[in-house]
Structure formats: C-alpha cells, structure tokens
C-alpha cells in the first residue's frame, strides 16, 4: 500500500506516454528480518555502527561486505524472492516511556516470538525517449535519508529529495496525510514510514566514499518520477521501503504519554533513513523490471518469480547477534548510549559506546547448559500434523530452560524442547523435516515464562536441547551458512560452496503463555 502521493503518481503513470515497459511494478513483502543490531556494512564496515538497524534480506549479511560475491553466499532470505539476496535496513524505532525507559516499537505483524519485516517496492519509471530502465549493477549500494537531519522545511515543495522521507498516521477508519516528520501522537492502526530512494545514477560509480553522490533524485518535485539531471543521466529501477509500526502494546493506562525516538536519538523523524546493498541476479532483475507487473497483489508474485521462500522459511532465516547488547525489551538507554537530540539544527555526530565484535557469537537466544550435560541444537520447527516431540509434555507458568531439561531427564528422554515460553516437550528423536536447519538460526525469540532473560522457543518453534552422550564432546550448535540458494531458473546466481559464517540473530518477543494441547 502506498502513500496518497505515490498512489496518485502510480495512477498518472497509467495515462502518461512512457516506454513500453513503464508502469511495471511489484512489491516484495519481507515476512521476517535477519537481526536487530548495531551493524552497517556501508557506513561502518568492519566495526560496530552508531545505532541499531533492523535488517532484512539474505543471510550472508555481515559487518563487512566487501563485494557483490558476499551477498551470493546467502543460503536463505527473510524476503520471498529466491534470486534477490539483497539486504535492506532501517533504524529501529523506540518509545521512551514516562519512567524514562526505552521500549522497541513492534512492527505490524509481530507476535508469538516472530519479527515482522518490511515491504520493498520495485517499479519501472522509464521516461519518454529513454531506451529502458536499468537494473542495479553487481556491487551497487546506496543510501536514502540522513540520520543527523532534524528538520525539513522543504517538504511538500518542488525539491523531490525533500519529499522522499515520509511518515503517515494510519487509523482504522481513515488515514492522515503524509508528513515529513514523525507524528508524536497515537495512531490506532499504525505509524507508516516510507523511504524513497534516488533513481538517477552517474553511470559509473558503485559506491563512492560518501555512499550517496553517485545517485540523485529526478528533477522537480517528484521524488520517484521525472527526468534525470544531466549529472546523473542513467535511470535505475525505483525502490522504496514501507514499514508499519504499532503502538497498542506501549500505551500507558490507555494513553499516549511517551515519546517516539529513532535509534540514533532522533525524536523528529526527519532522520529516518534506509540502506540497500544489491544482491540480485542482475540479468534476472533486468528481465523482471521489463516484464513483471505483479502490482499490489502478493498472490501474483509466483507468476513472475516462480517458487518463493514461504513465510515460515523467511521467519526462520535469521542471524545470531554478534554484539552482546540488548536491543529490545525495557532498556535504560538507547543502545550505544545515543542521546536524544532534537532539532531544528542538524544533530552532531557524538561519541557512542564502542564494543568489540567477537570471533564467535555470544550465547544469545539460547542458554549454555553444557555444564549440566545438555547442548543446544538450534531452533526446531513444530508445524507438522503432529508434535515434533511427542514423548512427554508439560506446561508451567514458571517455565525455565532448567526446569524443562530436568523434566525430560526425569522422564528418561534425551531431547527437550521449549515452546511458547511455557511449554516443554520431550522425546528421543525428532522428524528430519522438523529438525533445526543448517544455515537457519531460526525464529526462537520468546522469553521463558519463568525467566525473561532466557529464550523458550516461539509460536510453532522449539528451543531444542540434547542430552550429551557419555564420552562425547558436549558442544552447542554454532552457526554455519548452508548450501547457497540454488539457481533453479536459469539465472546467474553463484553456486560455489559457502564458507562458514559465524553470525546470526537475536532477541525477544511478545509473551504468549497458552499451552497447546
């Protein structure tokens, strides 16, 4: 769904005389996301970044991504199209409560331990006289927006770049007009953020030192339509991100009394920004922007792109966090200790909390129980016709990992799985199609009912532990990229063996304590 401004432009595209393929567009609903972390391989390659980003796309994402080939090492994606191994990210949105604590604002569709993603739109806006719109070349990356911006007096004027960052308050019965800054008010359906990227390229630079001067917006007031300036004559496919946030769980006594703030300490919303690293099979994308017109209907995507990653596969495609730093739940400060900086002046780039990137991920999303003779096996699925572990089961409002392992051990079983925060299942084997998958950290992020610092599965997902055998090594499952996404459609996606990649994702979820019998 588009903002009112963009809908009008799409409607006008149908009646404007453009190149034969103009007007084609498709939307990519990314069901999940990889990780929420202070990572940004464009701005801060190889180091911890200034603020937290919510990151979607191919699971080869890393703190350093030196080339296009890195994206092609992905074995899955949190987005549906198998030949799109790109990465997309935006800053995390927080809410500062009246007691001074910060809470992460959930995206629309989150719950039962699952994180929601974003929607990415691709559309062809060739202008009269242009041969065609080009796909992003291999190695291409770009930014939209400025994290230090705190005012935008040009919004609604004749400069397209000033109109490219938008917020909109959505109500269940009506929607307010789009605006340039973050509405500090309650919207009963969602807050919508939209980030429109520039589409005019200089034709030669893939990623300049400032990461932005190789791109420009079209001439005139339209951020996503119009002629390119002479300095940037090559028209690339248009993309924009759309993210919906919900506030219902964060109201205090039914009232909006806090303050919304982006992860870099921006309460104005003018500092909203997005990052993109191209991971598409380039000839394949070129073909699709010229021939695919799936529109707003998700059901039309298979007709253009064939077999997609399912929603379950997208949710399971996550990365373990490399930084041992909470980014969700109740926080005493923004991650990195970013101060809140209002406007209208541009915010200074202040020093933030520095952290090292360890060689291996910290034990986040599971608990190290090897000293007690149990090893973490990964996040298993529980979506089949029967229970994945059916030997014995119990539920407890005070459930912890220790209590579940003790229960299964007492029943004589070697496998223990915790689900929905308060359910414990036991068995001696698990069906292969339900077992943890190599290259997928899985979607186990729900806090244990008896100890919110521990992770106890999620909806239809089991935090799986195995009793260590006598005389055998007792080690937790690490993360290693699985087999790269296969080239099933005649494209040029690389199929070389992927190297081990210690990385994957983190965190919390809305508590749900209902025992499914």
C-alpha positions in Angstrom: 0.0 0.0 0.0 1.4 3.4 -0.9 1.1 6.9 0.5 -1.5 9.1 -1.1 1.2 11.0 -3.0 2.6 7.8 -4.5 -0.8 6.4 -5.4 -1.5 9.5 -7.4 1.8 9.1 -9.2 1.1 5.4 -10.0 -2.3 6.4 -11.3 -0.9 9.1 -13.5 1.7 6.6 -14.9 -1.1 4.6 -16.5 -2.1 7.6 -18.6 1.4 9.1 -19.3 3.2 8.2 -22.6 6.2 6.3 -21.4 8.4 3.5 -22.6 6.6 0.3 -23.4 7.6 -1.4 -20.1 7.0 1.6 -17.9 4.4 1.2 -15.1 5.6 -2.3 -14.3 6.0 -2.8 -10.6 6.0 -5.4 -7.9 6.0 -5.4 -4.1 8.2 -7.7 -2.0 6.6 -8.4 1.4 9.5 -9.5 3.6 7.9 -11.6 6.3 10.8 -11.5 8.7 14.1 -9.9 9.3 17.6 -11.2 10.0 18.8 -9.3 13.0 18.4 -6.1 15.0 21.9 -4.9 15.7 24.4 -2.0 15.6 25.7 -3.1 12.2 26.0 -1.1 9.0 28.5 -2.5 6.4 28.1 0.6 4.2 28.7 3.3 6.7 30.7 1.4 9.3 32.3 -1.6 7.6 34.0 -4.0 10.0 33.0 -2.1 13.1 30.1 -1.6 15.4 27.8 1.1 14.0 26.4 4.1 15.8 22.9 2.9 16.2 20.6 -0.2 15.9 19.3 -1.2 12.5 16.5 -3.7 11.6 18.0 -5.7 8.8 16.2 -7.9 6.2 17.3 -9.9 3.2 20.0 -12.5 2.5 21.6 -14.2 5.5 25.2 -13.6 4.2 24.8 -10.1 5.8 27.8 -9.2 7.9 29.6 -6.3 9.5 31.9 -6.3 6.4 30.5 -7.0 2.9 33.4 -6.1 0.6 31.8 -7.2 -2.7 28.8 -8.5 -4.5 30.1 -12.0 -4.1 29.4 -11.8 -0.4 25.7 -11.4 -0.9 25.7 -14.5 -3.1 26.8 -16.6 -0.2 23.3 -16.4 1.3 21.6 -19.7 1.9 18.2 -18.1 2.6 16.5 -14.8 2.9 13.9 -13.1 5.1 12.3 -11.9 1.9 10.4 -14.1 -0.5 12.2 -13.9 -3.9 14.9 -16.5 -4.2 17.0 -14.6 -6.6 17.0 -11.5 -4.5 19.8 -11.9 -2.0 20.0 -8.1 -1.4 20.0 -6.5 2.1 17.6 -3.8 3.2 17.7 -2.0 6.6 16.3 1.0 8.5 16.9 2.4 12.0 15.0 0.8 14.9 12.1 2.8 16.4 11.9 3.1 20.2 9.4 4.6 22.6 10.5 6.5 25.7 8.0 5.8 28.5 7.2 8.3 31.2 9.5 6.4 33.6 12.5 7.1 31.3 12.8 3.6 30.0 13.0 2.8 26.3 10.9 0.1 24.6 11.3 -1.1 21.0 8.2 -0.4 18.9 6.9 -3.6 17.2 6.3 -3.7 13.5 2.8 -4.6 12.3 2.5 -8.4 12.2 4.9 -9.2 15.1 3.9 -11.7 17.8 4.4 -15.2 19.1 8.1 -14.7 19.0 8.2 -13.7 15.4 9.7 -10.5 14.0 8.0 -8.7 11.1 9.9 -7.3 8.1 9.1 -4.6 5.7 7.7 -4.2 2.2 10.0 -3.2 -0.6 8.5 -1.8 -3.8 10.3 -2.1 -7.2 8.8 -0.1 -10.1 9.8 0.9 -13.6 9.6 4.6 -14.3 11.1 5.0 -17.8 10.7 8.4 -19.3 9.8 9.3 -22.8 12.9 8.9 -25.1 14.7 6.5 -22.7 15.6 3.1 -24.0 14.9 1.3 -20.8 15.3 1.4 -17.0 18.4 -0.4 -15.8 18.7 -3.0 -13.0 21.1 -2.3 -10.2 24.6 -3.5 -11.3 26.6 -6.0 -9.3 28.4 -4.3 -6.4 25.9 -1.4 -6.2 24.8 0.0 -2.9 23.1 3.3 -1.9 21.5 5.3 0.9 18.4 7.4 1.3 17.9 9.9 4.0 20.2 11.5 6.6 20.4 10.2 10.2 21.5 13.6 11.5 18.7 15.6 9.9 16.3 17.2 12.4 14.1 19.5 10.2 12.8 19.6 6.7 11.3 22.9 5.7 11.2 21.9 2.1 8.7 19.1 2.5 5.8 19.5 0.1 7.8 21.8 -2.2 9.5 21.5 -5.6 12.5 19.5 -4.5 12.0 15.8 -4.8 14.7 14.8 -2.3 12.9 16.8 0.4 9.7 14.8 -0.2 11.4 11.3 -0.2 11.2 10.6 3.5 7.6 10.3 4.7 5.6 9.4 7.8 1.9 8.8 8.0 -0.6 8.2 10.8 -3.0 5.4 9.9 -6.3 5.0 11.7 -8.7 2.1 11.3 -11.2 4.2 9.5 -9.1 6.9 7.8 -5.5 7.9 7.1 -3.9 11.3 7.7 -1.9 13.0 5.0 1.8 12.1 4.7 4.2 14.3 6.5 8.0 14.8 6.7 8.4 14.2 10.4 7.4 11.6 13.0 3.9 12.2 14.4 4.2 12.2 18.2 0.6 11.0 18.6 -1.3 7.8 18.9 -2.4 6.2 15.6 -4.8 3.4 16.3 -3.8 1.3 13.3 -0.1 2.0 12.6 2.6 4.5 12.0 3.8 4.2 8.5 7.3 5.1 7.4 8.3 5.3 3.7 11.8 5.8 2.3 12.0 6.6 -1.4 15.5 6.0 -2.8 17.0 8.1 -5.6 16.8 6.5 -9.0 19.2 8.6 -11.2 22.8 7.2 -11.4 26.0 8.7 -12.7 26.5 5.5 -14.7 29.9 4.5 -13.4 30.3 4.6 -9.6 29.0 1.6 -7.5 29.7 3.1 -4.0 31.6 6.4 -3.6 33.3 7.3 -0.3 30.2 9.3 0.8 27.9 6.4 -0.4 25.4 8.9 -1.9 27.0 11.2 -4.5 26.6 8.7 -7.3 22.8 9.0 -7.1 20.3 11.8 -7.5 16.6 12.3 -7.4 14.7 13.3 -10.6 14.4 16.9 -11.5 11.4 18.6 -10.0 9.0 17.9 -7.0 8.5 14.2 -7.7 10.9 12.0 -5.8 10.1 8.9 -7.8 9.3 10.2 -11.3 10.6 12.6 -13.9 13.7 13.3 -15.9 17.2 12.6 -14.5 19.7 15.5 -14.2 22.5 15.7 -16.7 25.0 14.8 -14.0 23.2 11.5 -13.3 21.7 10.5 -16.6 21.2 6.8 -16.1 17.7 5.8 -14.9 17.7 2.8 -12.5 14.7 0.9 -11.3 12.9 2.8 -8.5 12.7 1.2 -5.0 11.2 2.3 -1.7 10.7 0.8 1.7 7.5 0.8 3.6 7.4 -0.1 7.3 4.4 -0.1 9.6 4.7 0.2 13.4 2.0 -0.5 16.0 1.7 1.3 19.4 -1.1 -0.7 21.2 1.2 -2.6 23.5 3.1 0.5 24.5 0.3 2.8 25.8 0.3 3.7 29.5 -3.1 3.4 31.0 -4.6 3.6 27.5 -2.9 7.0 26.9 -0.1 8.1 24.6 2.2 9.7 27.2 5.7 8.9 26.0 8.0 10.0 23.1 8.9 8.1 19.9 12.6 8.2 19.0 14.6 6.6 16.3 17.7 4.6 17.3 20.2 7.4 16.6 18.3 9.6 19.2 16.1 11.3 16.7 12.6 12.3 18.1 11.7 14.3 15.0 11.7 11.5 12.4 13.4 13.7 9.9 16.5 11.5 10.3 14.7 8.4 9.0 17.0 6.7 6.5 17.4 3.4 4.6 20.3 1.4 3.2 20.4 -1.0 0.3 23.1 -3.5 -0.9 22.3 -5.1 -4.2 22.3 -8.9 -4.2 20.0 -9.6 -7.2 20.9 -11.9 -10.0 21.4 -8.8 -12.3 20.2 -10.2 -15.7 17.2 -11.7 -13.9 16.2 -8.4 -12.3 16.6 -6.7 -15.6 14.2 -9.1 -17.2 11.7 -8.7 -14.4 11.5 -4.9 -14.3 10.8 -5.1 -18.0 8.2 -7.9 -17.9 6.7 -8.3 -14.4 3.7 -6.3 -13.3 2.6 -8.1 -10.1 1.3 -4.9 -8.6 0.0 -4.8 -5.1 -1.2 -8.4 -5.1 1.2 -10.7 -3.3 -0.5 -13.7 -4.9 0.8 -12.5 -8.3 4.5 -12.9 -7.3 4.8 -16.6 -8.2 3.7 -15.8 -11.7 6.7 -13.5 -12.1 9.3 -15.2 -9.8 8.3 -18.9 -9.5 8.7 -20.7 -6.2 9.2 -18.3 -3.3 10.5 -18.7 0.2 7.5 -19.4 2.4 6.6 -17.2 5.3 7.9 -19.9 7.7 11.2 -20.0 5.8 11.5 -16.3 5.9 10.9 -16.1 9.6 13.4 -18.9 10.2 16.1 -17.1 8.2 17.8 -15.1 10.9 21.3 -14.4 12.2 22.7 -14.7 15.7 23.7 -11.3 17.1 27.4 -10.8 17.3 27.2 -7.9 19.8 26.3 -8.8 23.4 23.9 -5.9 23.8 20.2 -5.9 24.3 18.3 -4.0 21.6 14.7 -4.8 22.7 12.5 -5.1 25.8 12.9 -2.5 28.5 16.1 -0.5 28.2 17.6 2.1 30.4 19.2 3.9 27.4 19.2 3.6 23.7 21.8 1.0 22.5 25.1 2.7 22.1 24.0 5.3 24.7 22.8 7.5 21.9 21.5 10.8 23.4 18.2 12.2 22.3 18.9 15.1 20.0 16.0 17.3 18.8 16.1 20.0 16.1 15.9 22.0 14.1 19.7 22.1 13.8 21.5 19.1 12.3 22.5 16.8 15.1 26.2 16.5 15.9 27.9 13.1 15.5 28.6 12.4 19.2 30.8 9.6 20.5 28.8 6.5 21.3 29.5 3.3 23.3 32.2 1.2 21.5 32.0 -2.5 21.5 34.2 -5.2 20.0 32.9 -7.8 17.5 33.8 -11.2 18.9 35.2 -14.1 16.8 32.1 -16.2 17.6 28.6 -15.1 18.5 27.8 -14.8 22.3 25.2 -17.3 23.7 22.2 -15.2 22.8 18.8 -16.8 22.1 19.8 -19.9 24.0 21.4 -20.8 27.3 24.7 -22.7 27.7 23.8 -25.8 29.6 26.8 -27.9 28.6 28.0 -27.9 32.3 24.8 -29.8 33.1 25.2 -32.3 30.3 22.9 -30.7 27.7 23.8 -29.0 24.4 21.7 -26.5 22.4 20.8 -28.0 19.0 19.1 -25.0 17.4 15.6 -23.8 16.8 13.4 -26.6 15.6 10.0 -26.4 13.8 6.8 -27.7 15.3 4.5 -27.1 12.4 3.7 -30.6 11.3 0.5 -32.6 11.6 1.7 -34.0 14.9 4.0 -32.8 17.7 7.7 -32.8 16.7 8.5 -34.2 20.2 5.7 -36.4 21.4 7.1 -38.5 24.2 6.0 -36.4 27.2 4.9 -32.8 27.7 4.1 -30.3 30.4 3.4 -26.6 30.8 4.2 -24.2 33.7 3.8 -20.5 34.2 7.2 -20.6 35.8 8.9 -22.4 32.9 12.7 -22.1 32.5 15.2 -24.0 30.4 16.5 -25.7 33.5 13.0 -26.9 34.6 12.2 -28.3 31.2 15.5 -30.2 30.9 15.0 -31.6 34.4 11.5 -32.7 33.5 12.6 -34.5 30.3 15.6 -36.0 32.0 13.4 -37.4 34.8 11.1 -38.9 32.1 14.1 -40.7 30.6 14.3 -38.7 27.3 17.3 -37.3 25.6 15.7 -34.4 23.7 13.9 -31.4 25.3 12.2 -28.6 23.5 10.6 -25.4 24.9 7.9 -23.6 23.0 5.5 -20.6 23.5 7.5 -19.6 26.6 5.9 -22.1 28.9 5.5 -25.4 27.2 8.0 -28.3 27.5 8.2 -31.3 25.2 10.4 -34.4 25.3 11.4 -37.3 23.0 14.4 -39.3 21.9 14.2 -38.3 18.2 12.7 -35.6 16.1 11.5 -35.9 12.5 14.1 -34.7 10.0 11.8 -32.2 8.4 11.2 -30.6 11.8 14.8 -30.6 13.0 17.0 -27.4 13.0 18.2 -26.5 9.5 21.8 -25.7 8.8 22.2 -22.1 7.8 18.9 -21.0 9.6 19.3 -19.8 13.1 15.5 -20.0 13.4 12.8 -17.9 15.0 13.1 -18.8 18.7 12.9 -15.5 20.5 10.1 -15.8 23.1 11.1 -15.2 26.7 10.7 -18.0 29.1 7.6 -17.5 31.3 9.7 -18.1 34.5 12.8 -16.1 33.5 12.5 -13.4 30.8 16.3 -13.4 30.3 16.1 -16.9 28.8 14.6 -17.9 25.4 11.9 -20.5 25.2 11.0 -21.1 21.6 8.2 -19.2 19.9 5.0 -19.9 18.1 5.5 -23.3 16.4 9.2 -23.2 17.2 11.1 -25.2 19.8 14.4 -24.2 21.5 15.9 -27.7 21.2 18.4 -29.2 23.7 20.0 -32.7 23.6 21.5 -34.7 26.4 25.2 -35.2 25.8 26.3 -38.8 25.5 28.9 -40.3 27.7 32.4 -39.8 26.4 31.4 -37.5 23.6 32.0 -33.8 23.3 29.2 -31.6 24.7 29.1 -28.5 22.5 26.4 -26.1 21.4 25.3 -25.8 17.8 27.2 -23.0 16.1 26.1 -21.1 13.0 27.3 -22.0 9.6 25.8 -20.9 6.3 24.0 -23.7 4.5 24.0 -24.5 0.8 23.6 -21.3 -1.3 20.2 -20.6 -2.8 20.1 -22.8 -5.9 19.9 -21.4 -9.4 16.6 -23.0 -10.3 15.6 -20.6 -13.0 18.4 -20.4 -15.5 19.9 -17.2 -14.0 23.5 -16.5 -13.0 23.3 -16.9 -9.2 26.6 -18.2 -7.9 26.6 -21.8 -6.6 30.0 -22.0 -5.1 30.3 -23.6 -1.7 29.7 -21.1 1.1 32.2 -20.7 3.8 31.4 -20.9 7.5 29.9 -17.7 8.7 29.6 -17.1 12.4 26.6 -14.8 12.6 23.0 -14.7 13.4 20.2 -13.1 15.2 18.8 -12.0 18.4 16.1 -11.4 20.7 12.8 -11.1 22.3 9.1 -11.3 21.5 5.7 -10.6 22.9 4.9 -13.1 25.6 2.2 -15.6 24.8 1.5 -18.2 27.5 -1.0 -20.6 26.2 -0.4 -24.3 26.3 -1.4 -26.0 23.1 -2.6 -29.5 23.9 
